[in-house]
Amino acid sequence: MRNLKISAILMLLLIAETVQSQNTGEGGIVSADNAKIEALIKNMTVDEKAGQLTLFMSGWDVTGPTLSTNYQKLIKEGKVGGLFNAYTVDYVREFQRMAVEESRLKIPMIFGYDVIHGHRTIFPIPLGQSCSWNLAAIEQSERIAAQEATAEGLNWTFSPMVDVARDPRWGRVAEGSGEDTWLGSKIAAARVRGFQGTDLKSNNTMMACAKHFAAYGAAQGGRDYHTVDVSELSLYEWYLPPYKACLDAGAGSIMTSFNEIAGVPSTANKWLMTDLLRNDWGFNGFVVTDYTSINEMVNHGNAENNKDAARLAINAGVDMDMMGSTYLDYLPELIKEKKVSMDAVDNAVRWVLKAKMKLGLFDDPYRYCNKSRQENEVMTPDQLAFARKLVAESCVLLKNPGQILPIPETVKTIAIIGPLGDSKKDMLGNWSAAGKWEQCVTLLEGVKSRAGSRVELLYEKGCNTNDGDKRGFEAALKLAQKADFIILALGENGWMSGEAASRSTIDLPGVQNDLAEAMAKTGKPVAVVLFNGRPLTISRLSSLNVAILETWFGGTQAGNGIADLLFGDKNPSGKLTMTFPRNEGQIPIFYNAKNTGRPYNPADSGAKYVSRYLDCSNDPLYPFGYGLSYTTFTYANLETRVDGDKINVTVQVSNTGNRDGEEVVQLYIRDKVGSVTRPVKELKGFQKVNIKKGETKSIAFSLTTADLAFYHPDLKKYWEPGEFTAFAGTNSAETISATFKVN
Ligand code: NOJ
C-alpha cells in the first residue's frame, strides 16, 4: 500500500516535471499547441497566411507615415495578424471580436503599442531611468507599465529600445540606456523581465520586442534613419550584446532596424535575421519590421519595388510586416512565381502563431480586455508614488558650487523662471504612450506643493525654449530681484528628442543661455533645472556659478520628484550613462575609447603630434558615470586578488560629507595588452550603496576571467592572459587603480 502511494507520488512528480519542461521548452508552448498551430497552417489560404504576417495601425496614435487601408474589412477577412496604436478595453475588444467571430479561422490578433516609459503613468524617459543605475527599479517600472497596458487591452510592447548610441545628436538616445554596452545589456534584460514577468500567459504581462535590430544607434552624423557602417568587430563587441541580452531574458519578439548593415538594410539582411538571430542565437520568437521598413528598401536602393522588397524581407527571415502591406499584397503572387517558398511563409506564420499561443490568446482572446482592471489598475496611488521615486533617482546633479542646493530652510521667496518651469506638455518627453500631459505635475506645481505656505512662490517664463525673443527677460529679472532663491527651468521641448528629432547643435536652444547669464548676474543663488532628452553641450551654462540638476523628462510625477531633491528630502544619486560633450565637434565621444598610438598626455600639453584638438580639450564636460550628491564620497584601498579564474576586487568608500547618501560605486577594467586593442576603461561592475555620513563601507566585486573576454577577428570571444588595471571610482574619470595579472 505504502509502495503504491510512493509510486503514485513519483508518477505525479514526473508528470508535473514533464508539464513544466514542456511549458518552459519554448516559452510555454506544449506539443498540443504545436499540433494546433500546424493544423491551422494546413487549413490556411495563402491570403490568410499573408494576413497573419501583417500588422496595421489603428487611427489612434500616429507614429509614422499613414497609409490608407480598410483594415477593419481586412480583419474580418482574416488578413490582419495584429494591430497597433489601439488600446482601451472596448476599442480593442471590438477589433478582437471582428477577428475571432467574423473571420473564417477565428485567429486572435495581437495588440501592440510603444510602451516605452510607462503606459498611463509615465516614468522618466528611458535615458533618465538608466541614470538611476537601479536595475530593480527599472524592472519595476516596466512591471507597472505592463500592468497598466494590459489593463487596457494591450499584450505586446515595442520595447525595450536597446540601441547603443554614442552620438547625442541622435534624438533617439532618449529612448535608450546610453553609451555603454555592458550596462545597456543589464538594463535591457531588466526591462524584458519587467514586461514579461514570469508567465506571459498571465493577464498582466505583455510580450517585449527588442529593437531596433541592429545598430540603429550608429546612424552617421547622429541623423535619424541615416546609414550605419560599423566594422564586424564593433558590431559584435559594442552593438549586438544588448539585443542578445533581451533574447536571453526571453523577449518574445524583435524589431528590424531602418538602417543598413554592411550595405544591406536590416530588413533584408539574411545574415542578421537568419544566420545570426535564428541559427547562432537560437531565437524562438518572431521578427517584426519597423514601420514600413520593407517598402523603404526601394529608397535604400536594394529593391526594385515593394514586391521585390517583400521577397527580400521574407527570404531574409523577417516574419511580420509593420504597416507596409507588402506581404499582404505580394506574397501570394511571389509564391505563385516561385520567388518565395511556401515553407518560408509557413515558417513565419508559425512564429507569429506561437507568439499568440504564448500569450494565451487562443485560450481566451479577450484575456487582456478586462474593464474592471482598466478601472482599478491604472494610475493607482502606489504606481504614482513609485513614479515619483524614480524621478528623483533618475536626476543627475551636475554642479553644486557652494552647496547652492538643497534649498536652505531660510529661503522665504523662490522665483521659478524659465520656459520649462510650468510646462505640462513637455514633462512627458517623447513616446509617452497613453500618458496625458494634463495629468503631469510641473516643476512649479511640485515646488508649490512641497514648499507650502512657508515660502512665497513667483513665476515668470522669461523666454520661449526655442526662439530669439528676449522680451520676457525684463519681467523675469524684476521677479528675480524679489526672490532670495532662483530656480531656472531650461532645456529642450519634449518633441526635440525621440524619433526624427536629430539636432546638429545640442546646446540649450533659443536665448536660454542669455537668460541664464542674466539670472547668474543677479548674484542670487541660482539652481538650474534642466529638462532634455539627450546630453547637451552646456559649456556656457556650466561656466556660470550656478547649481545644475539634470532631470531629463520625468513624466507624470516630474515636478514632485524634482522637488524632493531640490528641498533635500532626497539626496541625488543619479549618474550619467552618456557623456556630455563640451561641443559638437567632440562627437562621437564616449568613455570606453581606445588609447590610440599617440595619446594626449595633459602633463605634456605642448606636445604637437598627439591625438588632440587644437581648440578644445579631449575631456568631456561631464563624463560617463558622473553625478554629484549633497554629500561627498572618497575612495581608498583598492585591492585586487586573483584566485584561479576568479578576480576579487575590494575598495573602501567613505561618506565624508554631512548627510547620508547613496553612491554608485563603479568598477572599470583595462586590459593593458590585447591582440585586439582594448579601450582605456570598460565598465565591469557597479553597486549602488547607501552609506551613512561618517561611515566607510568595504565594497567587494567578484569577476571571473570570462569578464575579461573580448571579440577577436574570428568573431570568437575569449580572454587573453596578461596584466590588467582595475579602476574604482565615483565616475569613469575620477578613479583609483590597482593592477593584477591573470595567467
Ligand atoms: C517607428 C519606430 O522606429 C519604432 O521604434 C516604433 O516602434 C514604430 N515606429 C511603431 O510606432
Residues whose N, C-alpha, C, O or C-beta is under 5 A from the ligand:
A	BS01	NOJ	T63 G64 D114 F158 D290 Y291
